[in-house]
Every structure is written in C-alpha cells, then in structure tokens.
Amino acid sequence: MTNDLQLGYNSMDKQTNTFIIKAGLTALLAAALTAPVLAGGAGVSGGLTLIEAAGARAAALGEAVSATADDVTTAVYNPAALATLTSPQISFSYQKGIAGDSSGRLHLGRRNLGLAVSYYTAGDVDLLDGTTVRTVNAQTDLSASLGGAFTRGRLAFGGAVKFLSSQLAESNRATAFAIDLGIRSDITPRFRVSSALQNLGTKLKFVDEGDPLPRIFRVGAEFQATQGRAPLTISAEAPYFLNEAEIRPAIGAEIHVGPMAFRAGYRTGSQIEGLSLGAGISAGGLVLDYAFGFVQDLSDRQRITLGFKFGGAPSATLASAKRSGESNGMLSPIALFNGGEK
C-alpha cells in the first residue's frame, strides 16, 4: 500500500513538473511574440543609467550574461539568476566614465533573493544664473531594486521591482517605477538559455516632459565549450530595445586558468562600446574583476568589481549532484542550478 502511494506521488510530481516546464516554455514564446507589440517604434528612452553594465565581469563579456549562474550581478539582466546562487554574496562595482562621470553599484544576494542599489553622477558643470556663475552637478541618478526567484524542475522564474530617481542640475527631479520578469533553464548540463523583460514601468518625467524607461526583451544562451583544467564558456545575447525597435546582439567568452579568469566580449549596435576585455582573480571567497571597454573615437571606460561569496557546507542535494556529475565527467542540471561546481 505504501509503495503504491509513493508511486502515485512520484507520478503526480512528474506530471506537475512537466506542466510547469511546458508553462514556462509557453511563457517564453508568449514574451517573444509580445515584444514586437510592446515596441513603440524608433524612439528615445530615459533613465539610461538602468542599462549600464552591472559589473566588471558583465562588461568584459559584452553583457551577454543573462544565462550565467551563481553571480549576483547577473540578476540585473535576469532576476531568475537569483535562483542559482549557492551562497550569500556581496559585490561592489565602480566605473570611471569618459567625460568626468562615474557610477557605482552595490549588490547583495542569497539564494532566491537579491537587493541592488546604484548611483550615477555626470560630473560638474558651470551654469550662468543671471549674472552669477555657479557650479552644479549635471545629473545625479539613484536607483534600487529588490528581486526574488524560485525554481520548478529545470526552470527558474524571477521578478524584481525597481525605483529610479534622477535630478538634473541640482534642480529638476523625476522618479519612475518598473518591474523585471525573467526565466531560465538548463537544457543540458552544459547548455543554458534565458529570457527576460526589463524596465516595464512608468515614464521618467521632468516637469511636463517624460520619456519611457529603456524597455528591453532579452534572450540569452551560455554553452560550456570545454572542460578540464582550462574550461571555456561561450555566451550570446540578443537584447531587443523596444522603444528604439532595435536589436543589439552581443557575444562573450570566458576561460578559467587556475584562480584567474580571462574574458572578451563584443556588442553590436552600441554607440559607445564595442569590444571589451577583462580579467578576474579569486582567492577563497574573494573575487576581484576588471574590465576595459574601447570607446569609439573617444577614450576608454574602466570598471572594477570587488565581491565576496560567503562559504557554507554543501547541501545533500548538491553533494548528490556532484557525485552524479563526476561519474560521467559532466555536471548535472541540479549542480548547475547550485553554481556548477564539482
């Protein structure tokens, strides 16, 4: 009797997982079909600080990272990435711009939950106020987001709410709210796919004029091309900017050699950066990443990210997944959802 009940429960679990997977794939297809409808044609987006690179690693890979696992900064591109965090993480990024501007980001995350806070300053400018010249900050932006995720079978779902405040010349201020929605899946132990809708929300309105936030429909994939002592991962991204009705594909490559990681990426359609390079080094839970972006006809943009992953004893599920992966030299999907470590 007990065995019959157990078989019945297992059958129900399989049917439920199958239904959830089909529902997730249907949601991906629906998002792909809906994106052109949401597009407003060739237009202008406001709140462009929302599409700055989330960190040095992402910048070096051309921001083709929405399918990447176990990195709290990638939740900026797809909140479903929060489901892949294997331990609590903290990350701080700093970017030096090309015209005296700068920005910084703080990311905090644990499995299925993440918080991000960022700032941007455009630098000082001189304004003539009647007969007086005063120095003011040209633009200051502050943003915050709170995201959550959950898994069902091989699928991970995520969502995030955002707040953006922007001030021009220390006088006019505008605010906006938005949401992100994302989904990701491990198709095979070495191949992942993801999709996300970003910045769906209110307009950023100064006085009587307002611009829509940079809405993006993003599809990405990541493939572990080689294993062994120097594993190579190839990633690709196809973000579709709805307001501008423009697709800007990107590719990235990352190879690990001991504690070092070397990266390269390329973004098309970007009016600022095309080719980007970077490197990273890890020691224990500490991770230091650096990225260098080649800016067309101007200068360069450099980013640095310092992060820490708090350790913890692996769960029984992860340990089982590791043993399963090691038996055939590959990682199981469960191991991939837990960071992909053997």
N, C-alpha and C positions, 0 to 999 in steps of 0.2 A: 504493500500500500504506500509506504513512504517513498519507495523508488518511483512508483507511478506518479506521485505528486511532484517529485523532484523533476522527472522528465517533462511533466506538464508545465512546471515553472520555467524550465530551460527553453521549452518551445515558445512560451509566451515572450520570454526575453529576446529570443532571436527575431520573432515577429515584430516586437516593438522596435528593436534596433534597425531592422530592415525598413520599417515605416519611417523612422526618424532620418535614416540616410536618404531615402527617396524624397522626403520632405525637404531636406537640406539641399539636395541637388536641384529640386524644383525651385527652391528659393533663389539659388544661384542663377538659374536660367531666367527666372522672372526678373531678377535685378538686371541681367544683361539686356533683356528686351525692353525694360522700363527706362534704362539710361538715356537712349535717344529721345524718348518722350519728355524727360525732365530737362533735357538740354534746351537752353534758351537761345541758341544761335551764337554767332560771333558777338561777344560782349566783353565787359570788363568786370573783374572780381575785386572785391575789397577784402581787407583782412588777410593780406598775403603772408603775414607772419605765420599763419596757420599751416603754410606749406613749406616752411623752412625745414631743412634736414633735422631729424630728431636727435642725431648724434654723429660722432666721427665715423663709426663703423658704417652706418647707413649712408652717409655722404660718400664714403670711399667706394661703396658698391653701387653708386648711381641711384640710390634709394630704391633698388629692386629687392626689397626685404619683407614684403607683406606676408610671405610664406615662411619666413625664418622663425625658428623655435628658440625658446629659452633666452630671450633678450628683451628686457622690459621696455627698451626704447622702441622696439618694432610695433608695440601696441598703438603707437601714433598712427600707423598705416593700416592696422587691422586689430581692433580690440580683442578679437578671438585669440590673438597671440598670448594673452594673459593666461589662457588655459594650459600653456606649455611650460610655464615657469616651474622649475624644480625646487626652488628655494627662494626665500625673500631676497630682493635685490634693491640696490640704490645706485643711482647714476647721476652725475652732474656733467653737463656739456657747456663748452664756451666756444663761441665763434667770433672771429675777427672779420669784419666786413671789408668792403672795397672802398668806402668813402667815409671813414670815420665811424661807421655804425658797428654795433656789436649786439650779441644776443646770448642768452643763457637758458638752460633747461635743467630742471630737477625732476627725476623720475623715481618713484617709489612703487614697488610691486611685490606681490606674493601670488601664489597660485590662485587664479580666478579673480584677482582684484588689483587695481592699479590706480595711481594718482600721478598727475603730471602738472607742473607749474613752469611757466616760461615768461621771459621778458625780452623786449627788443627796444633798443634806443638808436635813433637815426643820427645822433650827434648834434652838436650845437650849430646854430645859425644866427646871424645878426638881423634883427628886424628894426625898421625905421618906424617909430611910433610918434608921428607928428614931427617934432624936432629932436626927439631923443632916440638914440640907438641902443637897443638892449639885446643881450644875448639870451636865447631861449633854446630849449631842446626841440628840434624839428618834429620829432614824433616819438612817442613812448607807448608801447603796447604791453599789456599784461594779459595772460590767459591761463586758464586752469581747466583740467578735465578729470573726470572720475569714471573709471571703466570697470566692467565686470564681464566674466565669461563662464561658460560651463561646457561640458563635453557629453556627447551621446554617441557611443560606439567610436567610430573613427572620425567623427565630426566634432568640431569645436565651434561654438557660437559666441559672439561677443557684442557688446554695445558700450557706448560712452556718451556722457553729456559734457558739453563744453561751455565755457563762458569767456568772452573776449571783451576787453576794454581798450580803447585806442584814444590817445589825446594828441592833437596837433598844435604845435607852437605854444604849448602850455595854456591853451585856452579852450578850444572846441573839443568836446569829448563825445565819444559814441560807444555804445555797447551792443553786443549781439549774443545770442544763444544758439547752440547747434547740437546735433547728435551724430554719432558714427555708428554704423552697423557692419558686422563682419562675420565671415565664416571661413573655415579652413579644414583641410582633410589630408591625411596621409594615404595617398592612393596605393603606394607600395612602400616598403621600408626605406627606399632611397629617393622617393619622389613625392613632393608635397605640392598642393595647389591652394590658392586662397582667393577670396573676393571680398570687396568692401565698398560701402558707400560712405563718403566723408562729407562733413560740414553741411548737413542738411539743416537749415535753420533760418533765423531772421536776417534782415539786412543790417549792415553796419551803416548807420545813418548819422551824418553830421548836419546839424541844423535842418534844412529841408531836403537835402540830397542824401541818397543812400545807395549803396552798392551791395549786391548779393555776395555772400561768402563764397570762397573758391570750392564749389561742389565738384567732387571727383568720384567717378566709378572706377575702381581699381581691380585688376585681375593680375595675379602673380603666380609664379611657379618656382620651385627650387629642386635641383637634382644633385645628388651626391655622385659625382662622376667617378672618383677613385677613392679607394680606402687605403689602409696600411699606414705607413709612417708619415706620409705627406698627403692627407686626404684633401681632395679638391671638390669644391661645391660651386655649381653654376646656378645663377638665378636670373630670372627675367620678369619684367613688369610691363603692363600696358595700362597706364592711368589715362582715363578719358576725362578731360576737363569740360564739364557740362556747359558752363557759361560761355566758354570760348569755342565750344564744339570742336575740340582739338585733342587728338591722341598723341601722347609723348612717350613712346616706348623707351625702356632702359634695360641694360644688362649689367651683371656684376659677376665677379669671380673672386673666390677666397680660397687660399691654400694655407694649411697649418703645417709648420715645421717646428716640432718641439713646442716650446711655450710661445713661439712667435706666430703671427698671422699676417699674411701679405694680401692686399686687396687692390682691385682695379674695377672701375665702372665707367659706363658711358650713358649719357642721357641725350636723347634727340628732342628737338623742339624747345629746349631750354634757351632762353635769351641771355642767360648769364653763364652757366657752367655746362660744359660738355664732358670732357674727360676728367676723371678724378682718380687719385691714387691714395693709398693709405696703408697703415700697418698697425699692429696691436701686439701687446705682450701681456701675459697673465702669470701671476705668481700666487699660488694658493687661491683665495677668493678675490684677489685684487686684479682688476683689468684696466689697462691704460691703452686708449685708442687715439690715433692721429689720422687726419685726412687733409689732403691738399687738393683744392679744386682749381683748374685752369679756367680763368675768366676771359672771355673773348674780348680782345683789344683793350683790356683794362689792366688788371693786376691779378691777384690770386686771392682765394679765400681759404683760410685755415681753420680747422676745428680740432678740438681736443676734448676727450671724454674720459672721465675717471669714474670707475664703477666698482662695486663690491658685491659679491654673491655670498650670502651667509650660508655656511655649510650646515649639513644635517644628515643623520643616518638615513640611508635609502629605505624606502618602504618595501614591504614584502612583494608588492606588485612590481615595483621597479627591479628588485633583485631577481624575480622570476623572469621578467622581460629580458634582463641582461643575459641570464643563463640561456634563454631560448635563442637570443641573437647570436651568442657566442658559439652555439652548437653548429651554426652554418656560416659563421663569419659575417653575418648581417645583423642589423638592428630590427627588432620587431616594431610594429606601429605603437605599441604601448611605450616602448623605450623612447621612441621619437617624441611622443607627447610629454615625456618626462625629461626632455633635454637632449636625448640622443647619445648619452654616454654609455660606454661599455663598462 
